[in-house]
Every structure is written in C-alpha cells, then in structure tokens.
Amino acid sequence: MAREKKPVHKVQMTDGKRNIIRQLLEEYDIESALDIQEALKDLLGGTIKEIMETAMEDHLGYNKSQRSDNEDSRNGYKTKQVNSSFGSMKINVPQDRKSSFEPQVVKKRQKDISDSSGKFF
C-alpha cells in the first residue's frame, strides 16, 4: 500500500510579504533557522498580547488609557506559560476585577495553542 503524501504549502510571494520579511531581517538580525523560529515566537507572543488587549477593551467598553464609570475595571496581568508549535513562551493575560473576562485566543486553563483554531472575538 502506497504511503499518502502530505500536501505541500506553496508560498506565494507578494511585495507586501517581501517588505515584511525585510523588516524582520532588520529587526531581529536573522542569521539562522533558529533565529527565524525565535523571531516568529516573539511575534506570536506579541500578536497574542495585542489581541487580548483589544478583547479586554471590547469587554470593558473603554480603552486602556481611558477612565470609565464602569463597575468592572482592569486589574493587572497574570503571567501564563503556553506551548506553541514554536516552543514554550510566557504571556501576560489581562485581568479584570470581576474576573468576567474570557480571552478567546488563549482560553482560561488552556496551556497548548499549537493547533488552536477559531475566532478571537
């Protein structure tokens, strides 16, 4: 019986992607495949943080730097270690006083995001 071949991902380069790659090369001083993985892990962590900050703003109804009369408010961050396909990383999860914030990108008690899929908001 023949072994089933895995589909190959074909990369389509655009000018936008080329510009992003150039910026990554400058920002992270990439010289090896390991450097690429570390840069991607850093970008993944930063993206998760920004998504959670936006979700918290949506949850509370005001931006981080604004004052509000809302009964619920920001209450710092909780450090959480998660595993991804790029390795293990620590992220800061925003907290609210009523503990009613339910992040979707990394759900409560979720430790592995390597095959996470779904909507963030």
HUGIQUI-V611413 format. One record per residue. N is the residue number from 0. RES is the residue in one letter. D_LAST is the distance of its C-alpha to the last C-alpha in Angstrom with 1 decimal. Layout:
n = <N N>
res = <RES RES>
d_last = <D_LAST D_LAST>
//
This chain:
n = <0 1 2 3 4 5 6 7 8 9 10 11 12 13 14 15 16 17 18 19 20 21 22 23 24 25 26 27 28 29 30 31 32 33 34 35 36 37 38 39 40 41 42 43 44 45 46 47 48 49 50 51 52 53 54 55 56 57 58 59 60 61 62 63 64 65 66 67 68 69 70 71 72 73 74 75 76 77 78 79 80 81 82 83 84 85 86 87 88 89 90 91 92 93 94 95 96 97 98 99 100 101 102 103 104 105 106 107 108 109 110 111 112 113 114 115 116 117 118 119 120>
res = <M A R E K K P V H K V Q M T D G K R N I I R Q L L E E Y D I E S A L D I Q E A L K D L L G G T I K E I M E T A M E D H L G Y N K S Q R S D N E D S R N G Y K T K Q V N S S F G S M K I N V P Q D R K S S F E P Q V V K K R Q K D I S D S S G K F F>
d_last = <44.7 42.8 39.7 36.5 35.3 31.7 30.1 30.4 27.6 29.1 28.1 28.2 29.0 28.2 29.3 25.8 25.6 29.1 28.4 25.4 27.8 30.6 28.4 27.4 31.1 32.1 29.5 29.9 33.6 32.9 36.1 35.2 32.8 32.0 31.2 28.7 27.0 27.0 25.5 22.7 22.0 22.0 19.6 17.2 17.4 17.0 14.0 12.3 13.7 12.4 8.7 9.4 11.4 9.1 6.6 10.1 11.3 8.9 9.8 13.4 13.8 15.8 16.0 17.5 20.9 21.2 23.0 21.9 23.6 20.6 21.9 19.1 19.0 18.3 20.5 20.6 19.3 19.9 21.1 20.0 21.6 19.8 21.3 20.2 22.3 23.5 24.7 24.0 22.3 21.7 18.4 18.0 15.3 15.0 16.4 16.9 20.3 19.3 17.4 14.7 11.8 10.1 8.4 6.6 8.3 11.5 11.7 14.6 17.9 16.6 19.2 19.1 16.3 18.9 17.8 14.1 12.3 9.3 5.7 3.8 0.0>
//
